[in-house]
Amino acid sequence: MNVLAISGSPSATSKTLRLLDPLEQALNAADIELRRVSVSDFPAEAALLARFDHPAVQGFHRQLAQASGVVVLTPVYQSAYAGALKVLLDLIPEGGLAGKPVLPLVSGGSAGHLLAVDYALKPVLSALKASEIHQGVFAVSGDIGVDADGGLTLAPALRARLDEAAQLFASQLSARRRAQQAPASWSGLRVCL
């Protein structure tokens, strides 16, 4: 089982992208692999022109189809998700998130950008037919840091919210896996009274 993380952060070393670290640990503990994709994985022409016939875009579609769930990461600028994320979301075919739970991880300069998750990001994910959109985690940029060794440091309250979201997401994915593996022996059973 795997989860596809779609990053709308234009930088490979962004604070937003670092939010994946604790999530990946929780998913790995539940035997769920985290795969990553970002706008930098695509040739500019293929991404910006939404060339669905391009091998990189077709590979993205295969990864998405194989994923049991999706994590969407983005910084918030001017009360909206990043343009790089918009480019990637435009590459998802209509209904491409159907049957997949989605966990948004969002960062912004202040808590004033919190509503961007509900009013900008979640409607787009819903239009792509995500089966369930988790509340997600909004992180104020000041709560995410890097120590002298390059390790991630998080404010305790943010760490607790990330851990809780990761555990809930991993539990949901594991429950879906068990349900899919359960024998369908009850399907033809009739009850007579």
PyMOL commands that set and color helices and strands:
alter all, ss='L'
color gray80, all
select helices_A, chain A and resi 15-18+20-29+39-41+44-48+55-66+83-90+111-113+115-127+141-143+156-181
alter helices_A, ss='H'
color red, helices_A
select strands_A, chain A and resi 2-7+33-38+69-77+80-81+101-108+132-133+137-140+144-146+152-154
alter strands_A, ss='S'
color yellow, strands_A
deselect
rebuild
show_as cartoon
